[in-house]
Structure formats: structure tokens, C-alpha cells
Amino acid sequence: MKRVLISSGFEHLTSADFRYLYEAAKAGDVHVLLWSDEAIRAATGREPAFPLAERRYVVDAVRHVKQVAVSGPTVDPDAVPGLPGAAGGDLWVVPETADTPAKRAAAAAAGLEYRVLTRRELAGFPELPAAPSSGRKRVIVTGCYDTFHSGHVRFFEEVSALGDLYVAIGHDANVRELKGPGHPLFPEAERRFMVGSIRHVTQALVTSGMGWLDAEPEIVRLRPDLYAVNEDGDRPEKRAYCAEHGIDYVVLQRRPKPGLPRRSSTDLRGF
């Protein structure tokens, strides 16, 4: 497999970043040089939007990424990404928006293959296939997953310890019905792609029902052993449904990964 190099601060890990990593992974094992907080300050003159520990935690959780290394206190965006303690790469992949003549020259001087991912290549959100079953219990969680953040990754990490994790993403019409105008911020295909890109998730799918039990058709099909929720997602309708159908109902406390700040979608999006 080729060693694919990527260099970025990944300050706001958006769907565009997930698509970039996904497409890059088609060429080989993706090795990310993640810019340190000091490097972001030096390059931009401002504080990073999220601290290094949190950014690394999320990037490490992306299934399209093989390895993450952290840069030194400065970084040259146009230099071939250097991975501390690792051998050189075979291919440097950049999005069209970050392509520069200086990068092309640096790659040529290093004898490194260089590839630019065009806007067309990065358009759309493919449906990711389900990961192979581990034979463990099946666990389902539901939610909107609109403004994606480290708190979601932590929830998936904790729930995946209970079994193979299936995440049912609320479809657009139902999210709008439950949360009101302005929701969701991103369409269901985009939200499904982001959730499905996390390595703790066996499969991400879109619900087809309505109300707080919009995932009922998917639950009937998947026949999960457990239904897991965070404290703020606990609903009497969910408890009653699980009791009636013999599904274990698990409520987890909303706790960030040790050392990371607590995140919520409401706080990050401002409403």
C-alpha cells in the first residue's frame, strides 16, 4: 500500500475534511501531519478553534486515517509533510483549494508523487458500507448528529464497547418536525457520511419513521440487543418501546474523553 501524506490543522473537522480523507484513502494508507497549536498560531496569528488534544482525538477516530503525527511549533504548508519518527511517503494528496505551485515543486524535488483532488471528486456523500460484524451484540443509537464534535465521537466510543454499533440518523423531515425551523443544518446524506466515517461505528443509516421513535422501522429490521442513549436523549417513549420488545435500554452519562472539554451541538452552533 502507498503511504499517502496529508498536512492540515483540521481546526473544524467538517464533511469536506471527511470527504478529503475518504478520497485520499482510496490511494493507500493515510498518514496525517496534524499541525500543533503553536504551528497554527504561527501560520494564522490567532488561537486554534479547538485544542490539539481534541483535534487529534477526532482525527484519530476517522476510519480513513492510518496514522496521525503532530507537527513541531512551526509548519510550512508548501513543504512536503514530514512525519516525525516515520519513513517518507509515496504520495502527497491535497484538495484543489490548497494546491500551489510551491507544493508541486517541493513534491517534484523530493521525487514524491503529487495528486490534487478536484472539487468534482470531492462532491457528494457516498453511502459507506457496513463494517463486518464482530459477532457481538448489536447496539443501536439514534440522533440528529448535526454539528459533529468530539462529544459524539466519545459517545460512539463508549457505546461501541457494548457491541457492534449501528447509528440511526434522523431524516431531514423528522428533525425539522422535532426541532423546528433551521434544523437540520446539514442534509441527512451529509450527516450519515460523517457518522459512518468514525471507526467506532459499524454502520450509519437514515431513519424512515417519525417522532421520537423514527428509527422503529430500522430497529425492526436490525433486531438490536441494546438501545443506548445519552442522558439528554432519554425519552419515556423509547423506554416503553424497548420494554415491550425485549431490548435492553442503556442510559449513558454525557462525559467527555478525559482531558477534553465538554461539547454540545447547541453550544457550538449557537441555537
N, C-alpha and C positions, 0 to 999 in steps of 0.2 A: 504493500500500500504506500502511496505517496504521502509524504509529510507536508501538509498544507499549512501555510503560515498566515496568520491574521494578526493585525495590530490595531487595538482600539481601546478607548477608555470605557466604552459601553456604559455611559453615565445613565441613560434612560433606556433600559432594555425593552425596546418596542417590537412590534410584529415585524418591522422592517429588518431589525437585527436578527430575529429568529429566522427569517427567510434567507438572509445573507449566510448565516451559519449552516442552514439546511442545504443550500445550493453548494456551498464550499465543500461540505462533507461528501458530496457525490464524487468528488475528485480524490478523496483519500481521508486520512486521519487529520482532523483539525487541531492545530496547536495554536492557542491564543496567547499573545503577549498583551496582558492587561495592564493598562497604564496605572501607575501608582497615584495616590492623591497629590504627591509633590509634583509628579510629571504633568498632571492636569493643571495644577496651579501655574507651573512654569509655561505651559503652552497657551493657556487661556487667560491668565491673570485673575482668575476667580476660584472660589471653592468648588469642589466637585459636588454635583447634585446629591450623590449618595456616597458614603464612605467606602473605601477599598474592600473592607471585610464583607460588606453587604453585596457589593458588586461581584466580588469573587464567588460568594455563596450561590448567587443566582446563575452566573455563567457556568460554574462547575456542575450545576443541576441540568444543564441543557444536554439532551441526549446526542446532539450532533457534534459535541465537543469532546475530543480525546484527552486534552491536557491544557491546563491553564498555568502560565508563569507570569510573575509580576515584574514590571519594568523597574529600572532604577529611578532616581529622583528626576531625571530628565529623559525625554524621548524625542527622537527626530522622526516625525510622521513620514518623511520621504526616504528613510533609511530601511534597509532590509531588516525585518523584525529579528532581533537576537533573543534566543530563548536561553536564559541562564541555566547552566548545568546540562544542556542538551545539545545534541548534534544539530547541524544545519538542516534546512528544509529542502524540499524539491520544488514546491510551487507556492507562489505568493498570490493570494486572491484578494482583490479589492472591489468594492462596488463602484459603479460608473461615477457616482458623485464624489468619490475620493481619488480617482485616477489623476495622476500628474506626470508630466514628462520626467521629473526628477525621480519618481518611483520607477518608471520604466528604465531609466538609465542605471539606477542602482541595481536593479534586478539583472540587467544585462552584464554589468561589471562583475557581479557575483556568480554569473553563469546559472542563474536561477530562472526557472520558467515563471512567466507572469501572465495572469489572467484577469480580465475585467468582466465583472458580472453586470450585464446591462439592465436597464430598468425593465425591459420586457421579460428578461429571465427571472427577475425578482417580483414580477406581478402575480397577483392571485395568491390563494392559500390552499394548497393541496390537502386532501384528507390523508392523514398519516395512518398507515396500517397498524393494527393492534400488535403489541408485543406478544411473543409466545407465552402461553400460560405456564406458570410455575407449578401448577397442581395444588397451590394453596387455596384457602378460602377466597371467595370473591367478595370484594368490598365496593360499594357504590357511594359516591358523594355527589351532591348537586350544588349548583350555584350559578351566578352570573359571570364571575371572573372577568370583569370589565377592565378595570385599571390593574394590570397584573403587577405583582410586587413580591418581595421576599416572604411576606406572611403567607401567601398562597403556596409558595414552594415549601415552607416549613410544614404547613398543614398536610400537603401531599406526602412529604417525607414521613411524618408521623403515622398517617393512615396507611401508607404502603407497608408498614411493619406488621399490619394486621392481615395482609393478604394481597392478592392481585387487585390493583386499584383501577376502577372504572369511574370516570368523571363525566357526569351528565351536565352539559352546558345549557342553560336556559335559552330557548329560542327567542328571537327578537320580539315577537308579538307578546309573549308571556312576560318577558322582562319589562316591557313598556306598560303592560297591564298592572303589574305588581308595584313598580317603582315610579311610574308616572312619566310625564313628558321629559325629553332629554336623555332618556335611557332606552337601550344601552348606548354607550359612547361608541362602541365598535360592533360591527355585524357579527352574527353567530359563526360564520366560517372563519373569521379572523380570530375570534376568541377560542374556538375549538383548536385551531392550529397552534396557538401559543401554549395552551394547556397540554396538548398532545406532544409538544416538544420537550416537556420535562421528563427526565428519565425515571422518576418515581411512578409515572402514570402508565398503566398497561394500555389503556385506550381512552380517548376523549370522543364523546358523541354528543349530538344535539337532541334535546328533548322534543317530544311531539305532543305532549298533553298541555293542560292549562292549570293555573293556580299553583298553590304550594306543592302539589303533587304532580307537577307537569312531567316528571320522569316516570310516572306509573307505567306507561307502555314499555319503556326501556327496562324497568325493573322486572316486569312480567317476562320479557324476553331473556334477560341476563340471569334471572333467578339468583340474586346475590345472597350470601350468607349474612352479611352485615350491611347496615346503612349507617354511615358516620357523618356527624355534623359538628361544627363548632358551636360554642355556647350561643352565639347570636343567630345561628341558623336553626336552633331547636324550635320545633313547632308541634302543638298538640296533634295536628293532622298527620304529621309524619310518625309520631309515636303510636298513634292508634292504628295506622295502616300497618306498621311493622308488627305490632302485637297480633293483629288479625291474620297476618300472612306468615307468621313464624320466622321473621327476620330479626336478628339481634340489632338493637338500636344503641349506638355508642355516641356519647357526647364528649368531645374533647375541649379542654380549656384553650383559649387563644393565648398561646405563649410563643414569643419569638425564639429563634435559634439563640442559644446562649451567646452573649456578646454583641448581638444585633439589636437595633431599635425595633420597637413595636410599630407595625404598619397596618393601616386600614385603607380600603379603597375610598371611603368617604373623605378621610383627611387629605389624601393625595390629590383627589380631583376637585375638592373644594365644595362639593354639594352631595 
